[in-house]
């Protein structure tokens, strides 16, 4: 009863608005029909490793060409949405526009998309920001996503497990090789190997483009003895 009263009071003070376009909706953290219909949610069939969506079913355990050519440092990656013109306002508004209230909805989406990863995960850890970038932005969007997904799934979250040891230039405009070089050696563990050894870790971030940053973080965790490292992101770039 108290929860219903508080929800009604919140709706009266702050009428629910679409997370993308701002149109009135029926509940907090919702999307209007037009914005919802424009989003491309990633579901099976997809690459068993990186989660790249396939156009048609290719059988259980099928890998995409990129994962066959070069096995990623992480075991599995799953994403909620294709990063495109429809999802970009959601991601950028959350990342740069202080729309942190959206984390609650995104956490539920992540828990659903990453159910198989979270089923036996020991902990969730966000990709870290460098301290100066965190100071300018005031929050780490990956940490907010990890906390939200952790609350829904019931899995513990260690928001400061990894540290970005040096400030790297923006990955925008770099190809796969350039991104890998840019983030090489940029991360380290903060709390030591004992907390990771033998654990199944799920790395959380907002967008996966080439996977270079997530792979570098996964390498750090694997060197520290992690039993498995999976990846969960709100969106991912899908190139033809």
C-alpha positions in Angstrom: 0.0 0.0 0.0 2.8 2.4 0.9 4.6 1.6 -2.4 1.4 2.3 -4.4 0.9 5.6 -2.5 4.5 6.7 -3.1 4.3 5.8 -6.8 1.1 7.8 -7.1 2.7 10.8 -5.3 5.7 10.6 -7.6 3.5 10.5 -10.7 1.6 13.5 -9.5 4.7 15.5 -8.8 6.7 14.3 -11.9 4.3 13.0 -14.6 5.8 10.0 -16.3 7.6 10.9 -19.6 9.0 8.7 -22.4 12.7 8.0 -21.7 13.5 8.9 -25.4 11.2 11.7 -26.6 9.6 13.0 -23.5 6.0 12.3 -24.5 3.6 11.4 -21.7 3.5 7.6 -20.8 1.6 5.5 -18.3 4.5 4.8 -15.9 7.9 6.0 -14.8 10.7 4.6 -16.9 8.5 3.8 -19.8 8.6 4.5 -23.5 5.9 5.7 -25.8 4.6 3.3 -28.4 6.4 5.1 -31.2 9.8 5.0 -29.5 9.4 1.4 -28.3 8.5 0.3 -31.8 11.5 1.9 -33.3 14.0 0.1 -31.0 15.7 -3.1 -32.1 16.0 -5.5 -29.2 18.6 -8.2 -29.6 17.2 -11.7 -29.3 18.1 -15.2 -30.5 19.5 -16.2 -33.0 22.8 -14.7 -32.3 26.5 -15.5 -32.0 27.0 -17.9 -29.1 30.1 -15.8 -28.0 29.8 -12.1 -28.7 26.0 -12.0 -29.1 26.0 -10.5 -32.7 22.4 -11.0 -34.0 22.0 -13.4 -36.9 19.4 -12.9 -39.7 18.3 -16.5 -39.3 18.8 -19.5 -37.1 22.1 -21.2 -37.6 22.1 -23.8 -34.8 23.1 -23.8 -31.2 26.7 -22.8 -30.5 27.3 -21.1 -33.8 29.9 -18.3 -33.8 30.1 -15.3 -36.0 33.1 -14.8 -38.4 34.9 -12.4 -36.1 34.8 -14.7 -33.1 36.0 -17.6 -35.3 38.9 -15.5 -36.6 39.9 -14.2 -33.2 38.5 -15.7 -30.0 37.5 -12.8 -27.6 39.1 -12.5 -24.2 35.6 -12.8 -22.6 33.5 -15.9 -22.7 30.1 -14.5 -23.7 28.7 -11.0 -24.5 25.0 -10.0 -24.5 23.4 -6.7 -25.3 19.9 -5.3 -24.9 19.7 -3.1 -28.0 21.2 -2.5 -31.4 23.0 0.9 -31.2 21.3 2.9 -34.0 19.4 6.1 -34.6 16.5 4.9 -32.4 18.6 3.8 -29.4 21.2 6.5 -29.6 19.1 9.2 -27.8 18.5 6.8 -24.9 22.2 5.9 -24.5 23.6 9.5 -25.0 21.0 11.0 -22.8 21.9 8.6 -20.0 25.6 8.9 -20.6 26.0 12.6 -21.0 22.6 14.2 -20.3 22.2 13.4 -16.6 19.2 11.1 -17.3 20.3 8.8 -14.5 16.7 8.0 -13.5 16.6 5.7 -16.5 18.9 3.3 -14.9 16.0 1.6 -13.1 14.4 0.6 -16.4 17.7 -0.2 -18.1 18.6 -2.5 -15.2 15.5 -4.6 -15.8 16.3 -4.7 -19.5 19.9 -5.9 -18.8 18.7 -8.5 -16.3 16.4 -9.9 -19.0 18.9 -9.8 -21.9 21.7 -11.2 -19.7 19.7 -13.9 -17.8 21.9 -16.7 -18.9 25.0 -14.8 -17.9 23.6 -13.7 -14.5 22.2 -17.1 -13.6 25.4 -18.3 -12.0 27.5 -15.1 -11.8 29.3 -14.4 -8.6 29.5 -10.6 -9.1 29.0 -7.7 -11.5 31.7 -5.1 -12.2 31.4 -1.9 -14.3 34.0 -0.7 -16.8 35.6 2.2 -14.9 36.1 5.8 -15.9 39.4 7.6 -15.3 39.1 9.7 -12.2 39.3 13.0 -14.1 36.6 12.0 -16.5 34.5 10.8 -13.6 35.1 14.2 -11.9 33.8 16.0 -15.0 30.8 13.7 -15.7 30.0 13.3 -11.9 28.9 9.7 -12.4 29.9 6.5 -14.1 27.1 5.3 -16.3 28.4 1.8 -16.4 28.4 1.6 -12.6 24.7 2.8 -12.5 23.8 0.1 -15.0 25.6 -2.5 -13.0 23.9 -1.5 -9.7 20.5 -1.5 -11.4 21.0 -4.9 -13.0 22.4 -6.3 -9.7 19.3 -5.2 -7.8 17.0 -6.9 -10.3 19.1 -10.1 -10.5 20.1 -10.3 -6.9 23.8 -10.5 -7.8 26.4 -8.5 -5.8 28.1 -5.5 -7.5 31.6 -4.4 -6.9 31.7 -0.9 -8.5 35.4 -0.2 -7.9 36.8 -3.7 -8.8 38.7 -2.2 -11.8 40.6 1.0 -12.0 41.4 2.9 -15.2 45.1 3.6 -14.5 45.5 6.2 -17.3 43.3 8.6 -19.2 42.8 7.3 -22.7 41.7 9.5 -25.7 38.2 9.0 -27.0 37.7 5.8 -29.0 35.6 7.6 -31.5 37.0 7.5 -35.0 39.4 4.7 -34.3 39.3 1.3 -36.1 39.5 -2.0 -34.2 43.3 -2.1 -34.1 43.5 1.6 -33.0 41.0 1.0 -30.2 42.9 -2.0 -29.0 46.2 0.0 -28.9 44.4 2.9 -27.2 43.3 0.8 -24.2 46.2 -1.6 -23.9 47.4 -1.6 -20.3 44.8 1.0 -19.3 43.2 -1.1 -16.5 44.2 -2.8 -13.3 42.5 -4.4 -10.3 41.9 -2.2 -7.3 41.2 -4.7 -4.6 43.7 -7.5 -5.4 43.5 -11.0 -6.8 41.8 -12.7 -3.9 38.5 -11.1 -4.6 38.5 -12.3 -8.2 40.2 -15.7 -8.1 37.8 -18.5 -9.0 34.9 -16.0 -9.5 32.5 -15.7 -12.4 32.4 -12.0 -13.3 30.0 -10.1 -15.5 31.5 -6.9 -16.9 28.9 -4.1 -17.5 29.1 -1.2 -19.9 26.8 1.1 -21.9 27.9 0.3 -25.5 30.0 -2.3 -27.1 31.5 -1.1 -30.4 34.4 -3.4 -31.3 34.7 -4.8 -27.8 38.3 -3.6 -27.3 37.7 -1.9 -24.0 35.7 -4.8 -22.6 38.3 -7.3 -23.8 41.1 -5.4 -22.1 39.2 -5.4 -18.8 38.5 -9.2 -19.3 42.2 -9.8 -19.7 42.9 -8.1 -16.4 40.3 -10.2 -14.6 41.5 -13.5 -16.2 45.1 -12.8 -15.3 43.8 -12.3 -11.7 42.3 -15.8 -11.8 38.7 -15.2 -12.7 37.0 -18.5 -13.6 34.9 -16.8 -16.3 34.3 -13.3 -17.6 31.2 -12.4 -19.4 30.0 -9.0 -20.8 26.6 -7.3 -20.6 25.9 -4.0 -22.3 22.9 -1.8 -22.9 23.6 -1.5 -26.6 26.0 -2.7 -29.2 27.1 -1.6 -32.7 26.0 -4.0 -35.4 27.9 -3.6 -38.7 27.0 -5.5 -41.9 
